[in-house]
């Protein structure tokens, strides 16, 4: 059997911008069990230090400020990562629709449709699925 060399006409991928790498890395690190344990230990240490600081306003302010800042930043980092992942998934699905013989190319870029148009398409596919179930249930 002879192997055919495939040529890749696309240029090598560029390195993603710093923010994309940082957001992806941070989102990945935030979801790891070790990160959860580190945060849990920090919260237990903060709680245990309460009697030492007589549960003062400054003691409470430290945890409130820290959690608010971290939450505020993480929302944007995780949203940036989710947006990028969603966009990549849409491109992959569009390519599959385009490449499959018999697929409707009109389904490409559905995210540009209005909510009403998307709802109509959804209803159409729900009815197609119901008809297909009836045929297979016979």
Secondary structure, 3 states (H helix, E strand, C coil): CCCCCCCCCCCCCCCCCHHHHHHHHHHHHHCCHHHHHHHHHHHHHHHHCCCCCCCCHHHHHHHHHHHHHHHHHHHHHHHHHHHHHHHHHHHHHHHHHHHCCCCCHHHCCHHHCCHHHHHHHHHHHHHHHHHHHHHHHC
